[in-house]
Amino acid sequence: MKKFIANNAAGYLFLLPWFFGIFGLTLYPMAMSVYYSFTEFSMLKPPEWIGVENYVRLFTNDARYLNSLGVTFRFVFLSVPIRLAFALFIAIIMNQKLRLIGFYRTVYYIPSLLGGSVAIAILWRQLFLRDGVVNAFILELTGWQGPAWIAHPDYALYAIILLGVWQFGSSMIIFLAGLKQIPVEYYEAASVDGATKWQQFLFITIPALTPVIFFNLVMQMISAFQSFTQVFIISGGAGGPIDSTMFYSLYLFITAFSFFEMGYASSMAWILLTIIAVFTALVFKSSSYWVSYGEGR
């Protein structure tokens, strides 16, 4: 044992930061979060064990929580498909042999680098104010004065969805990499057989890209369920107007750090983890019916 320790001491020394990260910053906080989810814990006094009351309260006595679920589901089911479709559309254009194509690819990727920042969220909020650039453009184009998009409960969520779609760069890059792996001979053979561009897209591009679509779908879905920064800034941290942008993660944050109900917030966090896990498992389960890995399926 001493010889083993002596031979591997340097390796374990270099692994110490990783051990600290995985145990001290990940596993231990997760274990404590599970415990707190079964307690009433305000951070001002020791946690008091209450069993599953937090979980029962979530679904039977908290209308704001149920509303946050609905808002988050609408955001995920609208923004993710639109973002992936738009990313694929731009990737196909960026896959053409055009002058300065490298420059264009960089420009289209920039929103994904900036989109999650506080500055962009503030800029987006200013764009969609009643006297913002968006309404000025609409007024100039149509003569119609648009509403205060961010301040109107019927439109606020869609402004945030538009911001989510605008951050398509990472998906576009992955789609572009997938497009470059499709042999050109497939398209040449299809053209000889008289296939149109649309038919080539449906019967060559889409089937060949299904593994990439699957990967992007899972990653973007997980990310969308956890959206926080943009909605926090745009809604002023309150999920308004009238809770129309009260995302799940935002309500969890407010519960924990505004109302100091840390036990209740912990139960919300584990419900969110369960929701993400279930939807991810469903996508994986469905992949056997629509994802092709070149095995003749």
C-alpha positions in Angstrom: 0.0 0.0 0.0 2.8 2.4 0.9 4.5 1.7 -2.4 1.2 2.3 -4.3 0.7 5.6 -2.5 4.3 6.6 -3.2 4.0 5.8 -6.9 0.7 7.6 -7.3 1.0 10.5 -4.9 1.8 13.0 -7.6 -1.3 11.9 -9.6 -3.6 12.2 -6.6 -2.1 15.6 -5.8 -3.0 16.9 -9.2 -6.5 15.4 -8.8 -7.2 17.2 -5.6 -8.9 20.2 -7.2 -11.2 17.7 -9.1 -12.0 15.8 -5.9 -12.8 19.1 -4.1 -15.0 20.2 -7.0 -16.9 16.9 -7.4 -17.4 16.2 -3.6 -17.4 19.7 -2.1 -19.1 21.7 -4.8 -21.4 19.1 -6.4 -22.2 15.9 -4.5 -22.4 17.4 -1.0 -24.6 20.4 -2.1 -26.8 18.0 -4.0 -27.2 15.7 -0.9 -28.0 18.7 1.3 -30.5 20.0 -1.3 -32.3 16.7 -1.1 -32.4 16.9 2.7 -33.6 20.5 2.7 -36.4 19.7 0.2 -38.0 17.7 3.0 -37.6 20.5 5.6 -38.9 24.0 6.4 -35.7 26.0 6.1 -35.5 29.8 6.1 -31.7 30.1 6.6 -32.6 32.1 9.7 -33.1 29.1 11.9 -32.2 25.4 11.7 -34.2 23.3 9.2 -37.3 21.6 10.6 -38.3 18.2 9.1 -41.7 18.3 7.5 -41.6 15.3 5.2 -43.2 15.6 1.7 -45.2 18.8 2.6 -43.2 20.9 0.3 -43.9 18.6 -2.7 -47.6 18.4 -1.8 -47.8 22.2 -1.5 -46.2 22.7 -5.0 -49.1 21.0 -6.8 -52.0 21.7 -4.5 -51.5 25.1 -3.0 -49.3 27.2 -5.2 -50.9 28.8 -8.2 -47.8 30.8 -9.1 -45.8 27.6 -9.2 -48.2 25.9 -11.6 -48.2 29.1 -13.7 -44.4 29.0 -13.8 -44.6 25.5 -15.1 -47.0 26.5 -17.9 -44.8 29.5 -18.9 -41.7 27.4 -19.0 -43.3 24.7 -21.1 -44.6 27.2 -23.6 -41.2 28.7 -23.8 -39.5 25.3 -24.3 -42.0 24.0 -26.8 -42.0 27.1 -28.9 -38.4 28.4 -28.7 -36.5 25.1 -29.2 -38.1 23.9 -32.5 -38.0 27.4 -34.0 -34.4 27.9 -32.9 -33.4 24.5 -34.4 -35.2 25.2 -37.7 -33.7 28.6 -38.0 -30.2 27.3 -37.1 -30.5 24.6 -39.8 -31.7 27.1 -42.4 -28.7 29.4 -41.7 -26.4 26.4 -41.6 -27.5 25.4 -45.1 -26.8 28.9 -46.4 -23.4 29.0 -44.6 -22.6 25.6 -46.3 -22.6 27.2 -49.7 -19.4 28.2 -51.5 -19.6 32.0 -51.1 -17.1 34.8 -50.9 -16.2 35.8 -47.3 -18.1 32.7 -46.0 -15.8 32.5 -43.0 -16.6 36.1 -42.0 -20.4 35.4 -42.3 -20.1 32.3 -40.2 -18.4 34.3 -37.5 -21.0 37.0 -37.6 -23.9 34.6 -37.3 -22.2 32.8 -34.4 -21.6 36.0 -32.4 -25.2 36.2 -31.0 -24.6 32.9 -29.1 -21.5 34.3 -27.5 -23.3 37.5 -26.4 -26.9 36.4 -26.0 -26.6 35.1 -22.5 -25.0 38.3 -21.2 -26.7 40.9 -19.0 -25.8 43.6 -21.5 -27.7 41.9 -24.3 -30.7 41.3 -22.1 -30.8 45.0 -21.2 -30.4 45.9 -24.9 -33.3 43.6 -25.8 -35.5 45.2 -23.2 -34.8 48.6 -24.7 -35.5 47.4 -28.2 -39.0 46.2 -27.2 -40.2 49.2 -25.2 -43.1 51.2 -26.5 -40.7 53.8 -27.8 -38.0 51.3 -28.7 -36.4 50.5 -32.1 -38.8 47.6 -32.9 -41.9 49.9 -32.6 -40.1 52.7 -34.5 -39.4 50.3 -37.3 -43.0 49.0 -37.4 -44.3 52.5 -37.3 -42.1 53.6 -40.1 -43.0 50.5 -42.2 -46.7 50.2 -41.6 -47.8 53.4 -39.8 -49.0 51.3 -36.8 -47.8 52.0 -33.3 -46.9 48.7 -31.7 -47.6 47.9 -28.0 -45.0 48.0 -25.2 -44.0 44.4 -25.9 -42.1 43.7 -22.7 -44.8 45.4 -20.5 -47.8 43.6 -22.1 -48.7 40.2 -20.7 -49.9 38.9 -24.1 -46.5 39.7 -25.8 -43.8 39.7 -23.2 -43.1 35.9 -23.4 -42.8 36.0 -27.2 -40.2 38.8 -27.0 -38.1 36.5 -24.8 -38.8 33.6 -27.1 -37.4 35.7 -30.0 -34.3 36.4 -27.9 -33.9 32.6 -27.4 -34.3 32.0 -31.2 -31.7 34.8 -31.9 -29.1 32.7 -30.0 -29.0 30.0 -32.7 -25.2 30.2 -33.3 -24.1 27.1 -31.4 -26.7 24.9 -33.0 -25.9 26.4 -36.4 -22.2 25.4 -36.0 -23.1 21.8 -35.1 -25.5 21.6 -38.0 -22.8 23.0 -40.3 -20.4 20.3 -39.2 -23.0 17.7 -39.9 -23.8 19.0 -43.3 -20.1 18.8 -44.3 -20.1 15.1 -43.4 -22.8 14.3 -46.0 -21.1 12.9 -49.2 -21.6 15.2 -52.2 -22.1 12.0 -54.3 -25.6 11.6 -52.7 -26.8 14.9 -54.1 -25.2 14.3 -57.5 -26.9 11.0 -57.8 -30.2 12.5 -56.8 -29.8 15.3 -59.3 -29.2 12.7 -62.1 -32.4 10.9 -61.1 -34.3 14.2 -61.4 -34.8 15.0 -57.7 -35.6 18.6 -56.9 -33.7 20.6 -54.2 -36.6 20.2 -51.8 -36.7 16.4 -52.4 -32.9 16.3 -51.8 -33.4 18.2 -48.5 -36.2 15.9 -47.3 -34.7 12.5 -48.4 -31.0 13.1 -48.1 -30.2 16.1 -45.8 -32.7 15.5 -43.1 -32.1 11.7 -42.7 -28.3 12.2 -42.7 -28.6 14.9 -40.1 -30.9 13.1 -37.7 -28.1 12.3 -35.2 -27.1 16.0 -35.2 -30.7 17.1 -34.8 -31.1 14.6 -31.9 -28.0 16.1 -30.2 -29.1 19.7 -30.7 -32.6 18.9 -29.5 -31.4 17.4 -26.2 -28.9 20.1 -25.5 -31.2 23.0 -26.4 -34.2 21.5 -24.5 -32.1 21.2 -21.3 -30.8 24.7 -21.7 -34.3 26.1 -22.3 -35.7 24.5 -19.2 -33.1 26.3 -17.1 -33.3 29.8 -18.8 -32.8 32.5 -16.2 -30.6 35.4 -17.0 -32.5 36.9 -19.9 -35.9 36.7 -18.2 -34.5 38.0 -14.9 -33.2 41.1 -16.6 -36.0 41.7 -19.0 -38.8 41.3 -16.5 -36.9 43.2 -13.8 -36.6 40.1 -11.7 -40.3 39.8 -11.0 -41.6 37.7 -13.9 -44.0 40.4 -15.0 -46.2 41.6 -16.3 -48.8 39.6 -14.3 -46.4 36.6 -14.1 -46.5 36.2 -17.8 -42.7 35.7 -17.9 -42.4 33.9 -14.5 -40.1 31.1 -15.7 -39.5 28.1 -13.4 -35.9 29.0 -12.6 -36.9 32.6 -11.9 -39.7 31.5 -9.5 -37.2 29.2 -7.8 -34.7 32.0 -7.4 -37.4 34.4 -6.0 -38.6 31.7 -3.5 -35.1 31.0 -2.3 -33.5 34.4 -2.1 -36.5 36.8 -1.8 -38.8 34.8 0.4 -36.0 32.8 2.0 -37.9 29.5 1.7 -34.8 27.4 1.0 -36.5 24.1 1.7 -39.4 24.9 -0.6 -37.0 26.1 -3.3 -34.9 22.9 -3.0 -38.0 20.8 -3.7 -38.7 22.9 -6.7 -35.1 22.3 -7.9 -35.5 18.5 -7.7 -38.9 18.6 -9.5 -37.1 20.6 -12.3 -34.4 18.0 -12.4 -37.0 15.3 -12.7 -38.9 17.1 -15.5 -35.7 17.6 -17.5 -34.7 13.9 -16.9 -38.2 12.7 -18.0 -38.2 14.8 -21.2 -34.6 13.8 -22.0 -35.5 10.1 -21.5 -38.5 10.5 -23.8 -36.4 12.0 -26.5 -33.8 9.2 -26.2 -36.6 6.6 -26.3 -38.1 8.2 -29.4 -34.7 8.4 -31.2 -34.9 4.7 -32.2 -37.8 5.6 -34.5 -36.4 8.6 -36.3 -32.6 8.8 -35.8 -30.5 7.0 -38.4 -26.8 6.2 -37.9 -26.2 4.9 -41.4 -27.2 1.3 -40.4 -30.0 1.0 -42.9 -32.7 2.0 -40.5 
